[in-house]
């Protein structure tokens, strides 16, 4: 749409809906990426900080080493 065109209220609503849909579609991928990275971080750091001596013990229980 051109900024200099006159819009009727119906056309303006359709244009707003069209732009809203495009913005929504383009933000969906990065939104999922941030969600996955956030959940992975919440799992990773407690394991790294709290399970200091547990990893070798788990390997021994599994028969590796």
Buried (B, 14 or more C-beta within 10 A) or exposed (E): EEEEEEEEEEEEEEEEEEEEEEEEEEEEEEEEEEEEEEEEEEEEEEEEEEEEEEEEEEEEEEEEE
